[in-house]
Amino acid sequence: MVDLSIVETKAVIIKTQDFKENDKLVWFYTEKLGKITAIVRGAKKSKSKFLALTLPLCYGEYMVYKGKSLYTLQEGKIIQSFQGLLNDLHKLTYSSYLCELIDIACTDNEINMELFKTLITTLYLLNTDALDYELLIRAFELRLLKTTGYNLTLNNCSVCRKKISSSNYISLSHYGGICDECPKEHGVFISKGAYNALRFLMNMDIDKLYRLNLNHEIKSEIEKVITFLVSNSYAKKPKSLEMLKFIKE
């Protein structure tokens, strides 16, 4: 029997695809249902009430019900459209990357309230000019890794678990720092400044990142480590990474 009970939930649109003549398939990352795919009937019509509600990055309150395989959108109300992000190449690329990360890292219907709140906060901060975008993305990536089971261990050696104050090596197979006694293999050497910056990024509230001022060399080291972990922790490598590299050159 098909369950047609309606669920009302906050959600961000992370991806859309045209479907048939007038409909859309929309991938929502939701607060109450995790990642879901919904059919939105008539969304491509110019006078449809769903046209504005189903734009990429739109954050709103949505009412959906589950069919045999897909959800169907019944009603919606925009909280923040985030369409301003689409008018800036850097912000567009970074926001597209965030949505792609959610899509590849999260399985359908897996509820992750912490990650949902982090995504919303990151989009709001990206929509301002208050922060270093690169640091914001690195902080999001670290929280994504943590909430999906790939947390970095930086306060203890990731091999012997001995407490360490800092390290000059990150194990990419053990997801963490290595003490001076353990073998340093399958990883990357990193300056102690970059190691400590990683720890700050992990522990600092994401809306307090404006307090952190890092030089280019340290940011490059951090990016190298986190990009490797993200690219190798999930089933697919995010394509947006190549665009991020391109616009920085």
Summary of the structure (lengths in Angstrom):
residues: 249
radius of gyration: 19.9
end to end distance: 54.8
largest distance: 67.2
contacts: 781
relative contact order: 0.12
helix: 40%
strand: 24%
